[in-house]
Amino acid sequence: MAKTFTRIGKDITLAVKSGGSDPTSNSRLRAMIQNAKAANMPKENVDRAIKRASAKDQEDYKEVVYEGYGPHGVAVLVECTTDNTNRTVANVRSYFNKLGGSMGTSGMLDFIFDRKSVFKIANKPGLDIEELELELIDFGAEELFLDQETDQVIIYGEFTAFGGLQKYLEENGYEIQGAEFERIPNDSKELSEEEAAEVDKLIERLEEDDDVQNVYHNMK
């Protein structure tokens, strides 16, 4: 939970830095606040993160992406938020090297991962998924489905469609319970149980790092 709150706090910081501290005029910040609510992050934590991001002496956080291959040729993409890129790249490289992988160059995995906008909205009685999908196609949506476990409608759309999808959902009274960008692999690699365990060790070690926001891979 602490890791989740830290990650959302950094997302809020970046949103404030890019669009200001007023959620009414900053759509990305509104989305991050919704994510905080969905994760049961206390309101005072959210307010503190916004205030801290607005301070002039706030650390200059940057979003950086590192790419490489883990054991058995599994593609691994690491999204980080950091105030010290030298520290972060050294740590990420050491994890790859120590756990059977190798870090590569920026953009080398563009052909494997597609970046998508993802929204999770609350299901409601009488909602026609097919009709909603037809409406949202014009705003860049590509796929909709109902997650039976969470009773949420999951919407995948083009990376550039985030703002348009968010605006439509807000203006039409849908409760957004999560909004983010995801990197979806278009090719997956099937491994044995033992091989997969080696890749999992690398992924877990990366996720433990405080600078790491998200780790994506193409292991089946």
C-alpha positions in Angstrom: 0.0 0.0 0.0 2.8 2.4 0.9 4.4 1.7 -2.6 1.1 2.4 -4.3 0.6 5.7 -2.4 4.2 6.7 -3.3 3.6 6.0 -7.0 0.3 7.9 -7.0 1.9 10.8 -5.2 4.6 11.0 -7.9 1.8 10.8 -10.6 0.1 13.8 -8.9 3.4 15.7 -8.7 4.0 15.3 -12.5 0.3 16.2 -13.2 0.6 19.4 -11.2 3.9 20.4 -12.8 2.5 19.9 -16.3 -0.9 21.5 -15.8 -1.2 23.3 -12.5 -2.7 22.6 -9.1 -6.4 23.2 -10.0 -8.1 19.9 -10.9 -11.0 21.7 -12.6 -8.7 22.9 -15.3 -6.1 20.1 -15.2 -7.7 16.9 -16.6 -4.6 14.8 -15.8 -4.7 15.8 -12.2 -8.4 15.0 -12.0 -7.6 11.5 -13.3 -4.8 11.0 -10.7 -7.1 12.1 -7.9 -9.6 9.5 -9.0 -6.9 6.9 -8.9 -6.0 8.0 -5.4 -9.6 7.6 -4.3 -9.8 4.1 -5.9 -6.7 3.1 -4.0 -8.2 4.5 -0.7 -5.4 7.0 -0.4 -6.3 9.5 2.4 -7.4 12.9 1.2 -4.7 14.6 3.3 -2.0 12.6 1.4 -3.5 13.9 -1.9 -3.6 17.5 -0.7 0.0 17.2 0.6 1.2 15.9 -2.7 -0.5 18.7 -4.6 0.9 21.3 -2.2 4.4 19.8 -2.4 4.3 19.8 -6.2 3.3 23.5 -6.2 6.2 24.5 -4.0 9.1 26.3 -5.7 11.7 24.2 -4.0 10.1 20.9 -5.1 12.5 18.4 -6.6 12.5 18.4 -10.3 11.0 15.0 -11.0 11.3 13.6 -14.5 9.7 10.7 -16.3 12.2 8.3 -17.8 11.9 5.0 -19.6 14.5 2.2 -19.6 14.3 -0.8 -21.9 16.1 -4.1 -22.1 15.8 -7.9 -22.2 15.5 -10.1 -19.2 16.4 -13.8 -19.0 15.3 -16.0 -22.0 14.8 -13.0 -24.3 11.8 -11.5 -22.5 11.3 -7.8 -23.3 11.2 -5.6 -20.2 10.2 -1.9 -20.2 10.6 0.1 -17.0 8.9 3.4 -16.4 10.5 5.6 -13.7 9.9 8.9 -12.0 13.1 10.3 -10.5 14.9 13.4 -9.3 18.3 11.8 -10.0 18.6 10.0 -13.4 22.2 9.0 -12.7 21.1 7.1 -9.6 18.1 5.5 -11.3 19.9 4.4 -14.5 22.7 2.9 -12.4 20.3 0.9 -10.3 18.1 -0.3 -13.1 21.2 -1.4 -15.1 22.5 -3.3 -12.1 19.2 -5.2 -11.7 19.3 -6.3 -15.3 23.0 -7.3 -15.1 22.7 -9.2 -11.8 19.5 -11.1 -12.8 20.4 -12.4 -16.2 19.3 -9.6 -18.4 20.8 -6.6 -20.3 19.7 -3.0 -20.6 19.4 -1.6 -24.1 18.8 1.7 -25.8 15.8 3.9 -25.8 13.1 3.0 -28.4 14.4 -0.5 -29.0 11.1 -2.1 -27.8 8.7 0.3 -29.7 7.9 -2.6 -32.0 6.8 -4.8 -29.1 4.8 -2.5 -26.9 1.8 -0.3 -27.9 1.0 2.6 -25.4 -2.7 2.8 -24.7 -5.1 4.9 -22.6 -7.0 2.8 -20.1 -10.1 3.8 -18.2 -12.1 1.9 -15.6 -15.6 3.1 -15.0 -18.3 1.8 -12.6 -20.9 -0.4 -14.2 -24.5 0.7 -13.7 -27.9 -0.9 -14.2 -29.0 -0.8 -17.8 -25.6 0.1 -19.3 -25.4 -1.1 -22.9 -21.7 -1.9 -23.4 -22.1 -2.2 -27.2 -23.9 1.1 -27.5 -21.2 2.8 -25.3 -18.5 1.3 -27.4 -20.1 2.8 -30.6 -20.2 6.2 -28.9 -16.6 6.0 -27.8 -15.1 4.8 -31.0 -15.4 8.4 -32.3 -13.3 9.5 -29.3 -10.5 7.0 -29.9 -11.7 3.9 -28.0 -10.6 0.6 -29.4 -12.0 -2.0 -27.0 -14.5 -2.2 -24.2 -15.4 -5.1 -21.9 -17.0 -5.8 -18.5 -14.7 -7.1 -15.8 -17.1 -9.5 -13.9 -14.8 -9.6 -10.9 -14.7 -5.9 -10.2 -18.0 -5.0 -12.0 -16.1 -2.3 -13.9 -16.2 -1.5 -17.6 -12.6 -1.4 -18.9 -12.0 0.9 -21.9 -8.8 0.7 -24.0 -8.1 3.5 -26.4 -5.3 5.2 -28.4 -2.6 6.8 -26.4 -3.5 10.3 -27.8 -7.2 9.7 -27.0 -6.9 10.1 -23.2 -8.2 13.6 -23.0 -11.1 13.0 -25.3 -12.2 9.8 -23.6 -12.0 11.4 -20.2 -14.0 14.5 -21.3 -16.8 12.3 -22.7 -17.0 10.1 -19.7 -17.1 13.0 -17.3 -19.6 15.0 -19.3 -21.9 12.0 -19.6 -22.0 11.1 -15.9 -19.8 8.0 -15.8 -17.9 7.3 -12.6 -14.2 7.0 -13.5 -12.6 4.7 -11.0 -9.2 4.5 -12.7 -7.4 6.2 -15.5 -3.8 5.5 -16.7 -1.5 4.7 -19.6 -0.5 1.1 -20.2 2.0 -0.5 -22.5 0.4 -3.6 -24.1 2.7 -6.2 -25.7 1.7 -7.2 -29.2 3.8 -10.3 -29.0 4.3 -12.6 -26.1 6.9 -15.2 -25.1 5.9 -18.5 -23.5 8.4 -19.9 -20.9 8.6 -22.9 -18.7 7.8 -22.5 -15.0 11.5 -22.4 -14.1 12.3 -19.9 -16.8 9.4 -17.7 -15.8 10.6 -17.7 -12.2 13.9 -16.2 -13.3 12.1 -13.4 -15.1 9.9 -12.8 -12.1 12.9 -12.3 -9.9 14.0 -9.4 -12.2 10.5 -7.9 -12.3 10.2 -8.1 -8.5 13.6 -6.5 -8.0 12.7 -3.6 -10.4 9.4 -3.0 -8.7 11.0 -2.8 -5.3 13.0 0.3 -6.4 11.4 3.6 -5.2 12.1 5.3 -8.5 10.2 2.7 -10.5 6.6 3.4 -11.3 5.7 0.6 -13.7 7.3 -2.5 -15.2 5.9 -4.1 -18.4 7.0 -7.3 -20.1 5.9 -9.7 -22.8 6.1 -12.9 -20.9 2.9 -14.9 -21.6 
